[in-house]
Amino acid sequence: MPKGKKNLSVDSLRHAEYYGMQSKFDELYQRSKEGDDFTDLMQLILGNDESRKPCDDRL
């Protein structure tokens, strides 16, 4: 059964919350409402958070 548009939105929100991204999205949204312009959005979203980098246990 194909997912409808509403289900995809719910899934996207659930994934963002699970991975701790919702607070970053909220922060960027607030900054955009205050007039900030972003040139490297992916760098701002991903940041330098070491916890999001993949771990390589083979080393």
mmCIF file as gemmi writes it, N, C-alpha and C atoms, coordinates in Angstrom:
data_model
loop_
_atom_site.group_PDB
_atom_site.id
_atom_site.type_symbol
_atom_site.label_atom_id
_atom_site.label_alt_id
_atom_site.label_comp_id
_atom_site.label_asym_id
_atom_site.label_entity_id
_atom_site.label_seq_id
_atom_site.pdbx_PDB_ins_code
_atom_site.Cartn_x
_atom_site.Cartn_y
_atom_site.Cartn_z
_atom_site.occupancy
_atom_site.B_iso_or_equiv
_atom_site.pdbx_formal_charge
_atom_site.auth_seq_id
_atom_site.auth_asym_id
_atom_site.pdbx_PDB_model_num
ATOM 1 N N . MET Axp A 1 ? 0.844 -1.177 0 1 0 ? 1 A 1
ATOM 2 C CA . MET Axp A 1 ? 0 0 0 1 0 ? 1 A 1
ATOM 3 C C . MET Axp A 1 ? 0.888 1.239 0 1 0 ? 1 A 1
ATOM 4 N N . PRO Axp A 2 ? 0.78 2.109 -1.014 1 0 ? 2 A 1
ATOM 5 C CA . PRO Axp A 2 ? 1.632 3.292 -1.094 1 0 ? 2 A 1
ATOM 6 C C . PRO Axp A 2 ? 1.294 4.298 0.004 1 0 ? 2 A 1
ATOM 7 N N . LYS Axp A 3 ? 2.344 4.963 0.467 1 0 ? 3 A 1
ATOM 8 C CA . LYS Axp A 3 ? 2.144 5.964 1.503 1 0 ? 3 A 1
ATOM 9 C C . LYS Axp A 3 ? 1.604 7.25 0.881 1 0 ? 3 A 1
ATOM 10 N N . GLY Axp A 4 ? 0.694 7.87 1.588 1 0 ? 4 A 1
ATOM 11 C CA . GLY Axp A 4 ? 0.167 9.146 1.136 1 0 ? 4 A 1
ATOM 12 C C . GLY Axp A 4 ? 1.076 10.266 1.576 1 0 ? 4 A 1
ATOM 13 N N . LYS Axp A 5 ? 0.789 11.475 1.103 1 0 ? 5 A 1
ATOM 14 C CA . LYS Axp A 5 ? 1.614 12.633 1.435 1 0 ? 5 A 1
ATOM 15 C C . LYS Axp A 5 ? 1.652 12.87 2.938 1 0 ? 5 A 1
ATOM 16 N N . LYS Axp A 6 ? 0.524 12.718 3.609 1 0 ? 6 A 1
ATOM 17 C CA . LYS Axp A 6 ? 0.468 12.956 5.047 1 0 ? 6 A 1
ATOM 18 C C . LYS Axp A 6 ? 1.36 11.965 5.789 1 0 ? 6 A 1
ATOM 19 N N . ASN Axp A 7 ? 1.331 10.71 5.415 1 0 ? 7 A 1
ATOM 20 C CA . ASN Axp A 7 ? 2.159 9.709 6.077 1 0 ? 7 A 1
ATOM 21 C C . ASN Axp A 7 ? 3.643 9.997 5.893 1 0 ? 7 A 1
ATOM 22 N N . LEU Axp A 8 ? 4.052 10.475 4.711 1 0 ? 8 A 1
ATOM 23 C CA . LEU Axp A 8 ? 5.446 10.811 4.481 1 0 ? 8 A 1
ATOM 24 C C . LEU Axp A 8 ? 5.872 11.96 5.38 1 0 ? 8 A 1
ATOM 25 N N . SER Axp A 9 ? 5.014 12.949 5.583 1 0 ? 9 A 1
ATOM 26 C CA . SER Axp A 9 ? 5.333 14.074 6.455 1 0 ? 9 A 1
ATOM 27 C C . SER Axp A 9 ? 5.506 13.604 7.89 1 0 ? 9 A 1
ATOM 28 N N . VAL Axp A 10 ? 4.635 12.74 8.338 1 0 ? 10 A 1
ATOM 29 C CA . VAL Axp A 10 ? 4.716 12.202 9.695 1 0 ? 10 A 1
ATOM 30 C C . VAL Axp A 10 ? 6.002 11.399 9.846 1 0 ? 10 A 1
ATOM 31 N N . ASP Axp A 11 ? 6.336 10.585 8.857 1 0 ? 11 A 1
ATOM 32 C CA . ASP Axp A 11 ? 7.564 9.797 8.908 1 0 ? 11 A 1
ATOM 33 C C . ASP Axp A 11 ? 8.794 10.7 8.929 1 0 ? 11 A 1
ATOM 34 N N . SER Axp A 12 ? 8.795 11.753 8.121 1 0 ? 12 A 1
ATOM 35 C CA . SER Axp A 12 ? 9.932 12.675 8.087 1 0 ? 12 A 1
ATOM 36 C C . SER Axp A 12 ? 10.119 13.36 9.427 1 0 ? 12 A 1
ATOM 37 N N . LEU Axp A 13 ? 9.022 13.794 10.024 1 0 ? 13 A 1
ATOM 38 C CA . LEU Axp A 13 ? 9.093 14.435 11.334 1 0 ? 13 A 1
ATOM 39 C C . LEU Axp A 13 ? 9.597 13.45 12.384 1 0 ? 13 A 1
ATOM 40 N N . ARG Axp A 14 ? 9.089 12.231 12.347 1 0 ? 14 A 1
ATOM 41 C CA . ARG Axp A 14 ? 9.512 11.209 13.305 1 0 ? 14 A 1
ATOM 42 C C . ARG Axp A 14 ? 11.008 10.937 13.183 1 0 ? 14 A 1
ATOM 43 N N . HIS Axp A 15 ? 11.518 10.86 11.955 1 0 ? 15 A 1
ATOM 44 C CA . HIS Axp A 15 ? 12.941 10.607 11.747 1 0 ? 15 A 1
ATOM 45 C C . HIS Axp A 15 ? 13.773 11.783 12.234 1 0 ? 15 A 1
ATOM 46 N N . ALA Axp A 16 ? 13.33 13.008 11.96 1 0 ? 16 A 1
ATOM 47 C CA . ALA Axp A 16 ? 14.06 14.192 12.407 1 0 ? 16 A 1
ATOM 48 C C . ALA Axp A 16 ? 14.134 14.237 13.926 1 0 ? 16 A 1
ATOM 49 N N . GLU Axp A 17 ? 13.042 13.904 14.579 1 0 ? 17 A 1
ATOM 50 C CA . GLU Axp A 17 ? 13.041 13.885 16.041 1 0 ? 17 A 1
ATOM 51 C C . GLU Axp A 17 ? 13.929 12.768 16.572 1 0 ? 17 A 1
ATOM 52 N N . TYR Axp A 18 ? 13.878 11.607 15.967 1 0 ? 18 A 1
ATOM 53 C CA . TYR Axp A 18 ? 14.671 10.466 16.417 1 0 ? 18 A 1
ATOM 54 C C . TYR Axp A 18 ? 16.156 10.775 16.35 1 0 ? 18 A 1
ATOM 55 N N . TYR Axp A 19 ? 16.587 11.387 15.262 1 0 ? 19 A 1
ATOM 56 C CA . TYR Axp A 19 ? 18 11.679 15.086 1 0 ? 19 A 1
ATOM 57 C C . TYR Axp A 19 ? 18.408 13.01 15.712 1 0 ? 19 A 1
ATOM 58 N N . GLY Axp A 20 ? 17.525 13.631 16.466 1 0 ? 20 A 1
ATOM 59 C CA . GLY Axp A 20 ? 17.854 14.855 17.18 1 0 ? 20 A 1
ATOM 60 C C . GLY Axp A 20 ? 18.021 16.066 16.293 1 0 ? 20 A 1
ATOM 61 N N . MET Axp A 21 ? 17.392 16.053 15.141 1 0 ? 21 A 1
ATOM 62 C CA . MET Axp A 21 ? 17.55 17.157 14.193 1 0 ? 21 A 1
ATOM 63 C C . MET Axp A 21 ? 16.471 18.226 14.331 1 0 ? 21 A 1
ATOM 64 N N . GLN Axp A 22 ? 15.373 17.902 14.971 1 0 ? 22 A 1
ATOM 65 C CA . GLN Axp A 22 ? 14.259 18.845 15.005 1 0 ? 22 A 1
ATOM 66 C C . GLN Axp A 22 ? 14.651 20.159 15.667 1 0 ? 22 A 1
ATOM 67 N N . SER Axp A 23 ? 15.431 20.115 16.735 1 0 ? 23 A 1
ATOM 68 C CA . SER Axp A 23 ? 15.836 21.356 17.399 1 0 ? 23 A 1
ATOM 69 C C . SER Axp A 23 ? 16.709 22.204 16.48 1 0 ? 23 A 1
ATOM 70 N N . LYS Axp A 24 ? 17.574 21.563 15.685 1 0 ? 24 A 1
ATOM 71 C CA . LYS Axp A 24 ? 18.406 22.305 14.73 1 0 ? 24 A 1
ATOM 72 C C . LYS Axp A 24 ? 17.538 22.93 13.647 1 0 ? 24 A 1
ATOM 73 N N . PHE Axp A 25 ? 16.549 22.185 13.142 1 0 ? 25 A 1
ATOM 74 C CA . PHE Axp A 25 ? 15.64 22.739 12.142 1 0 ? 25 A 1
ATOM 75 C C . PHE Axp A 25 ? 14.851 23.913 12.707 1 0 ? 25 A 1
ATOM 76 N N . ASP Axp A 26 ? 14.41 23.786 13.953 1 0 ? 26 A 1
ATOM 77 C CA . ASP Axp A 26 ? 13.674 24.88 14.596 1 0 ? 26 A 1
ATOM 78 C C . ASP Axp A 26 ? 14.557 26.117 14.741 1 0 ? 26 A 1
ATOM 79 N N . GLU Axp A 27 ? 15.814 25.91 15.135 1 0 ? 27 A 1
ATOM 80 C CA . GLU Axp A 27 ? 16.758 27.026 15.279 1 0 ? 27 A 1
ATOM 81 C C . GLU Axp A 27 ? 16.982 27.728 13.943 1 0 ? 27 A 1
ATOM 82 N N . LEU Axp A 28 ? 17.218 26.947 12.886 1 0 ? 28 A 1
ATOM 83 C CA . LEU Axp A 28 ? 17.447 27.539 11.567 1 0 ? 28 A 1
ATOM 84 C C . LEU Axp A 28 ? 16.211 28.264 11.053 1 0 ? 28 A 1
ATOM 85 N N . TYR Axp A 29 ? 15.04 27.719 11.322 1 0 ? 29 A 1
ATOM 86 C CA . TYR Axp A 29 ? 13.799 28.367 10.916 1 0 ? 29 A 1
ATOM 87 C C . TYR Axp A 29 ? 13.652 29.718 11.615 1 0 ? 29 A 1
ATOM 88 N N . GLN Axp A 30 ? 13.927 29.743 12.923 1 0 ? 30 A 1
ATOM 89 C CA . GLN Axp A 30 ? 13.834 31 13.677 1 0 ? 30 A 1
ATOM 90 C C . GLN Axp A 30 ? 14.828 32.029 13.146 1 0 ? 30 A 1
ATOM 91 N N . ARG Axp A 31 ? 16.051 31.58 12.882 1 0 ? 31 A 1
ATOM 92 C CA . ARG Axp A 31 ? 17.059 32.493 12.338 1 0 ? 31 A 1
ATOM 93 C C . ARG Axp A 31 ? 16.646 33.025 10.981 1 0 ? 31 A 1
ATOM 94 N N . SER Axp A 32 ? 16.009 32.2 10.155 1 0 ? 32 A 1
ATOM 95 C CA . SER Axp A 32 ? 15.571 32.662 8.832 1 0 ? 32 A 1
ATOM 96 C C . SER Axp A 32 ? 14.455 33.691 8.96 1 0 ? 32 A 1
ATOM 97 N N . LYS Axp A 33 ? 13.588 33.502 9.946 1 0 ? 33 A 1
ATOM 98 C CA . LYS Axp A 33 ? 12.518 34.478 10.172 1 0 ? 33 A 1
ATOM 99 C C . LYS Axp A 33 ? 13.076 35.82 10.639 1 0 ? 33 A 1
ATOM 100 N N . GLU Axp A 34 ? 14.256 35.779 11.284 1 0 ? 34 A 1
ATOM 101 C CA . GLU Axp A 34 ? 14.91 37.006 11.752 1 0 ? 34 A 1
ATOM 102 C C . GLU Axp A 34 ? 15.746 37.65 10.653 1 0 ? 34 A 1
ATOM 103 N N . GLY Axp A 35 ? 15.763 37.034 9.466 1 0 ? 35 A 1
ATOM 104 C CA . GLY Axp A 35 ? 16.432 37.639 8.32 1 0 ? 35 A 1
ATOM 105 C C . GLY Axp A 35 ? 17.796 37.07 7.983 1 0 ? 35 A 1
ATOM 106 N N . ASP Axp A 36 ? 18.257 36.048 8.687 1 0 ? 36 A 1
ATOM 107 C CA . ASP Axp A 36 ? 19.553 35.448 8.366 1 0 ? 36 A 1
ATOM 108 C C . ASP Axp A 36 ? 19.497 34.77 7.009 1 0 ? 36 A 1
ATOM 109 N N . ASP Axp A 37 ? 20.588 34.907 6.257 1 0 ? 37 A 1
ATOM 110 C CA . ASP Axp A 37 ? 20.751 34.212 4.986 1 0 ? 37 A 1
ATOM 111 C C . ASP Axp A 37 ? 21.767 33.101 5.196 1 0 ? 37 A 1
ATOM 112 N N . PHE Axp A 38 ? 21.564 31.976 4.562 1 0 ? 38 A 1
ATOM 113 C CA . PHE Axp A 38 ? 22.449 30.832 4.715 1 0 ? 38 A 1
ATOM 114 C C . PHE Axp A 38 ? 23.089 30.5 3.379 1 0 ? 38 A 1
ATOM 115 N N . THR Axp A 39 ? 24.421 30.317 3.388 1 0 ? 39 A 1
ATOM 116 C CA . THR Axp A 39 ? 25.11 29.982 2.145 1 0 ? 39 A 1
ATOM 117 C C . THR Axp A 39 ? 25.517 28.517 2.098 1 0 ? 39 A 1
ATOM 118 N N . ASP Axp A 40 ? 25.751 27.892 3.233 1 0 ? 40 A 1
ATOM 119 C CA . ASP Axp A 40 ? 26.143 26.484 3.277 1 0 ? 40 A 1
ATOM 120 C C . ASP Axp A 40 ? 25.237 25.764 4.267 1 0 ? 40 A 1
ATOM 121 N N . LEU Axp A 41 ? 24.005 25.552 3.847 1 0 ? 41 A 1
ATOM 122 C CA . LEU Axp A 41 ? 22.972 25.025 4.742 1 0 ? 41 A 1
ATOM 123 C C . LEU Axp A 41 ? 23.309 23.632 5.286 1 0 ? 41 A 1
ATOM 124 N N . MET Axp A 42 ? 23.851 22.768 4.453 1 0 ? 42 A 1
ATOM 125 C CA . MET Axp A 42 ? 24.178 21.415 4.934 1 0 ? 42 A 1
ATOM 126 C C . MET Axp A 42 ? 25.227 21.462 6.042 1 0 ? 42 A 1
ATOM 127 N N . GLN Axp A 43 ? 26.211 22.348 5.919 1 0 ? 43 A 1
ATOM 128 C CA . GLN Axp A 43 ? 27.228 22.479 6.962 1 0 ? 43 A 1
ATOM 129 C C . GLN Axp A 43 ? 26.59 22.964 8.265 1 0 ? 43 A 1
ATOM 130 N N . LEU Axp A 44 ? 25.635 23.877 8.172 1 0 ? 44 A 1
ATOM 131 C CA . LEU Axp A 44 ? 24.936 24.35 9.365 1 0 ? 44 A 1
ATOM 132 C C . LEU Axp A 44 ? 24.086 23.251 9.991 1 0 ? 44 A 1
ATOM 133 N N . ILE Axp A 45 ? 23.454 22.447 9.16 1 0 ? 45 A 1
ATOM 134 C CA . ILE Axp A 45 ? 22.6 21.379 9.674 1 0 ? 45 A 1
ATOM 135 C C . ILE Axp A 45 ? 23.442 20.293 10.323 1 0 ? 45 A 1
ATOM 136 N N . LEU Axp A 46 ? 24.483 19.857 9.642 1 0 ? 46 A 1
ATOM 137 C CA . LEU Axp A 46 ? 25.303 18.765 10.154 1 0 ? 46 A 1
ATOM 138 C C . LEU Axp A 46 ? 26.269 19.231 11.227 1 0 ? 46 A 1
ATOM 139 N N . GLY Axp A 47 ? 26.779 20.446 11.085 1 0 ? 47 A 1
ATOM 140 C CA . GLY Axp A 47 ? 27.685 21.001 12.075 1 0 ? 47 A 1
ATOM 141 C C . GLY Axp A 47 ? 28.892 20.122 12.303 1 0 ? 47 A 1
ATOM 142 N N . ASN Axp A 48 ? 29.472 20.27 13.476 1 0 ? 48 A 1
ATOM 143 C CA . ASN Axp A 48 ? 30.653 19.487 13.837 1 0 ? 48 A 1
ATOM 144 C C . ASN Axp A 48 ? 30.329 18.504 14.937 1 0 ? 48 A 1
ATOM 145 N N . ASP Axp A 49 ? 29.103 18.064 14.997 1 0 ? 49 A 1
ATOM 146 C CA . ASP Axp A 49 ? 28.656 17.156 16.052 1 0 ? 49 A 1
ATOM 147 C C . ASP Axp A 49 ? 29.266 15.775 15.828 1 0 ? 49 A 1
ATOM 148 N N . GLU Axp A 50 ? 30.203 15.412 16.682 1 0 ? 50 A 1
ATOM 149 C CA . GLU Axp A 50 ? 30.896 14.127 16.546 1 0 ? 50 A 1
ATOM 150 C C . GLU Axp A 50 ? 29.953 12.936 16.681 1 0 ? 50 A 1
ATOM 151 N N . SER Axp A 51 ? 28.837 13.111 17.396 1 0 ? 51 A 1
ATOM 152 C CA . SER Axp A 51 ? 27.934 11.981 17.626 1 0 ? 51 A 1
ATOM 153 C C . SER Axp A 51 ? 27.217 11.553 16.356 1 0 ? 51 A 1
ATOM 154 N N . ARG Axp A 52 ? 27.205 12.388 15.331 1 0 ? 52 A 1
ATOM 155 C CA . ARG Axp A 52 ? 26.513 12.035 14.095 1 0 ? 52 A 1
ATOM 156 C C . ARG Axp A 52 ? 27.431 11.376 13.085 1 0 ? 52 A 1
ATOM 157 N N . LYS Axp A 53 ? 28.735 11.382 13.366 1 0 ? 53 A 1
ATOM 158 C CA . LYS Axp A 53 ? 29.677 10.773 12.425 1 0 ? 53 A 1
ATOM 159 C C . LYS Axp A 53 ? 29.631 9.262 12.584 1 0 ? 53 A 1
ATOM 160 N N . PRO Axp A 54 ? 29.73 8.525 11.483 1 0 ? 54 A 1
ATOM 161 C CA . PRO Axp A 54 ? 29.705 7.063 11.589 1 0 ? 54 A 1
ATOM 162 C C . PRO Axp A 54 ? 30.933 6.561 12.338 1 0 ? 54 A 1
ATOM 163 N N . CYS Axp A 55 ? 30.731 5.501 13.031 1 0 ? 55 A 1
ATOM 164 C CA . CYS Axp A 55 ? 31.801 4.885 13.815 1 0 ? 55 A 1
ATOM 165 C C . CYS Axp A 55 ? 32.333 3.689 13.031 1 0 ? 55 A 1
ATOM 166 N N . ASP Axp A 56 ? 33.637 3.561 12.966 1 0 ? 56 A 1
ATOM 167 C CA . ASP Axp A 56 ? 34.245 2.428 12.283 1 0 ? 56 A 1
ATOM 168 C C . ASP Axp A 56 ? 34.941 1.57 13.327 1 0 ? 56 A 1
ATOM 169 N N . ASP Axp A 57 ? 34.29 0.491 13.743 1 0 ? 57 A 1
ATOM 170 C CA . ASP Axp A 57 ? 34.813 -0.385 14.775 1 0 ? 57 A 1
ATOM 171 C C . ASP Axp A 57 ? 35.879 -1.333 14.251 1 0 ? 57 A 1
ATOM 172 N N . ARG Axp A 58 ? 36.123 -1.3 12.953 1 0 ? 58 A 1
ATOM 173 C CA . ARG Axp A 58 ? 37.103 -2.226 12.383 1 0 ? 58 A 1
ATOM 174 C C . ARG Axp A 58 ? 38.53 -1.775 12.623 1 0 ? 58 A 1
ATOM 175 N N . LEU Axp A 59 ? 38.744 -0.521 13.057 1 0 ? 59 A 1
ATOM 176 C CA . LEU Axp A 59 ? 40.11 -0.01 13.252 1 0 ? 59 A 1
ATOM 177 C C . LEU Axp A 59 ? 40.711 -0.522 14.529 1 0 ? 59 A 1
